């Protein structure tokens, strides 16, 4: 009967990601067979793992959802926060968002109960693409497009080169391979623009399509197979909110 690291065992139940599990362990919220756990602990299949006194059980199967998040919804699993994504979706099984999409933004976000895939998707090693449609408060110039494409100072670094295409006088499309905190809003602000509306329409090979705001659907078989192929060589995790 093989051992596995505690954080991996927790993530496999669908309770949270490995990183989330480490935080719970550090807080003293996790017990193994009634004894407070520590980072690096290992467990076997017969061990009972509990979080805040509640035993967690292995999930029945992996869930992978595509959700069109409305503006005003917060990407948190803390159901005490008003307008949280978990209460809004009201899915019958425990799920959590992969990454974050900030409260004023809308569009595509993945929801799952698979803690392992969370780490893979959030890893930046493969420069996974994320596509957004952005509306700003004044006319877009060629200089704005050039500077946004080449990179601007953001959070003590310079944003990675990206693809920016003008749609109309106040709307552009941007494809990022980076996930700095509130990156698009900060990039626009640096150049003297304010974001009026920000919508994520694609993550890697999965597009929002015609999915209505506030609705979710399952991945298609083809979408998941292609996503899995793209994730095969992922490396170090880099989590962010965009």
C-alpha positions, 0 to 999 in steps of 0.5 A: 500500500503506497504512501503519498504526500498529504497535499496530493491526497487532499487535492485528489479528493477535490477539496482544493489544490495542493497549494491550498492544501499546504495553506490549510496544513500550515494553519493547523486545520488538517488532521490525519487520524485525529492528529494535527498534520504537518507540511510534508506528512505522508498518508496511505489509503486507510488514513482518515484525513479531516479538515476543520474536524470534517472528514473529506472523502475521495471524489466519485469522478473528475469534473471539468466545467467551462463557466461564463462568469458575470461581472460582480462575481468573486472567484473565491471558494469562501462562501462567506464572501457575498457574491462568491463563485461557488454559491453563484454556480450552486453546483451539486458537488464540490468544485473550485475555480482554476485561477482567478478572474477579478470581480469587475471582469467577466468571461471564461473560467474553468471550474473543477474538482481535480486539484492536479490539473489546477497546478498544470493549467496555472503553470507558465512554462508553456506560455499558455495563451489567454485571449481577452476583449477589452473596452477602454475609455478613449480612442485607441491609437497606433502608439497604444497598440505598439506599446501594449504589444511590446510590453510596459512596466507592471509590478516591478517588471515589464510585461511579456510581448503579446498580440494586440489587435484593434477591433474599433476605436475603443475596443481591442483584443489581447492575447497574453501568455502571462498572468500578472495580477490585474495585468491588462488593467495595469498595462492600460492604466500605465498608458493613460487608459481605463478599462471599461469592460474586460471579457476573457473569451479563450484559455488555450484551446477552449473558447467561450463561444456562445455560452450565455453569461452566468451559465456553465457547460462540461468540456467536450471530449475533444476540448479535454483531450487537446487541453491534456496534450497541451499540458503535458510539458507544463512546469513551475506554477505561476498563479495570478489574477487577470 
